[in-house]
Amino acid sequence: MIKTKAEYHKALKRTMEIFHAEPGSLESDELDLLLVLVKDYEDKNITLPEVDPIEVIKLKMKERGIKAKDLEPLIGSKGHVSSILSGRRELTLKMAQKLKNYFQLPAEIFMPAA
């Protein structure tokens, strides 16, 4: 188990050193174990800040040079897109799925915090 931040950083460094290990090698086995240990430490000790899915969508639109009208096939009419982007209307699960796939975003962005 990784118990301290120092151990975590040491494990990350080693993970990066052997990241391209040949499958079936001892280093590959070590990498598999390190990835499990690092994930376990991160799950227990690192919390990501909450993000507003609409702000993420707007950022992705800006990055790709996409206009609101380009989201109509994903969200619906011009009015729906406008309502979503302005926060007057909430994303539906179906819209979130389409946007997740379109922007290649992790599903967690669209899930409300528990």
C-alpha positions in Angstrom: 0.0 0.0 0.0 1.0 3.6 -0.6 0.6 5.5 2.7 2.4 8.8 2.3 2.6 11.5 -0.3 6.4 10.8 -0.6 5.6 7.1 -1.4 3.0 8.2 -3.9 5.4 10.5 -5.7 8.1 7.7 -5.7 5.5 5.3 -7.2 4.5 7.8 -9.9 8.1 8.3 -10.8 8.7 4.6 -11.1 5.5 4.2 -13.1 6.7 6.7 -15.6 10.1 5.0 -15.9 8.6 1.7 -16.8 5.4 2.8 -18.5 6.4 1.2 -21.9 7.4 -2.1 -20.4 7.2 -5.2 -22.7 4.0 -7.2 -22.0 4.8 -10.3 -19.9 8.0 -8.9 -18.5 8.8 -8.4 -14.8 8.6 -4.6 -15.4 5.1 -5.1 -16.9 4.0 -7.0 -13.8 5.5 -4.2 -11.6 3.7 -1.6 -13.7 0.3 -3.4 -13.3 0.8 -3.4 -9.5 2.0 0.2 -9.3 -1.1 1.3 -11.3 -3.4 -0.4 -8.9 -1.6 1.1 -5.9 -1.4 4.6 -7.3 -5.2 4.5 -8.2 -6.0 3.3 -4.7 -4.0 6.1 -3.1 -5.6 8.7 -5.5 -9.1 7.4 -4.8 -8.5 7.7 -1.1 -6.5 11.0 -0.9 -7.1 13.2 -3.9 -10.4 14.9 -4.7 -10.8 16.8 -7.9 -12.5 20.1 -7.8 -16.1 20.3 -9.0 -16.6 21.6 -12.5 -19.6 23.2 -14.1 -20.4 21.1 -17.2 -21.7 24.1 -19.1 -18.4 26.0 -18.5 -16.5 22.9 -19.7 -18.7 22.8 -22.8 -18.1 26.5 -23.5 -14.4 26.0 -23.1 -14.4 23.1 -25.5 -16.5 25.1 -28.0 -13.9 27.9 -27.8 -11.0 25.5 -28.2 -12.5 24.0 -31.3 -14.0 27.2 -32.8 -17.5 25.7 -32.5 -20.6 28.0 -32.5 -23.8 27.3 -30.6 -25.6 26.3 -33.8 -23.1 23.5 -34.2 -24.6 21.9 -31.1 -28.1 21.8 -32.4 -27.7 18.1 -33.7 -26.7 17.2 -30.1 -29.0 19.3 -28.0 -31.9 20.3 -30.2 -33.3 23.5 -31.5 -31.5 26.9 -31.4 -33.7 27.8 -28.4 -32.7 24.6 -26.5 -29.0 25.2 -27.1 -29.4 28.8 -25.9 -31.3 27.7 -22.8 -28.7 25.1 -22.0 -25.7 27.4 -22.5 -27.3 30.2 -20.5 -28.2 27.8 -17.6 -31.9 28.4 -17.9 -32.4 24.7 -18.7 -30.6 21.6 -17.4 -28.9 19.0 -19.6 -30.8 15.8 -20.0 -29.1 12.5 -19.7 -29.4 12.0 -23.5 -27.8 15.4 -24.2 -25.0 14.7 -21.7 -24.3 11.4 -23.4 -24.1 13.0 -26.9 -21.9 15.9 -25.6 -19.6 13.5 -23.7 -19.1 11.5 -26.9 -18.8 14.6 -29.2 -16.2 16.4 -27.0 -14.5 13.2 -25.8 -15.1 14.2 -22.1 -15.2 11.9 -19.1 -18.7 11.1 -18.0 -18.0 12.4 -14.5 -18.2 15.9 -15.8 -21.9 15.5 -16.3 -22.6 13.6 -13.0 -23.8 15.7 -10.1 -21.6 15.5 -7.0 -22.8 13.0 -4.4 
